[in-house]
Amino acid sequence: MADRTFTYDEAAAAFRESGHWWRSLVGGIEDHQWDLMALGEWNVRELVAHTGRAFKTVAEYVGGEVKD
């Protein structure tokens, strides 16, 4: 399959869908699971926080609010 460039609308739709999926996944985390180990040295709480920050960063870049 050849590589192709995605349109802005395709990329935005994929980003939006991944955000909905991520929120539904996070919504399923039970209270006792937040401090369980998740990835490397990160627990579930830290992984969710880092992922949330990544979503926010992408949205800021797209919105033109890039900060150093």
Residue pairs with C-beta under 8 A, 6 or more apart in sequence:
6 14
12 62
15 58
19 55
22 51
22 55
26 48
29 44
29 48
33 44
34 43
34 44
34 45
35 43
35 44
35 45
36 43
36 44
37 43
37 44
38 44
38 46
38 47
39 47
42 50
60 66
60 67
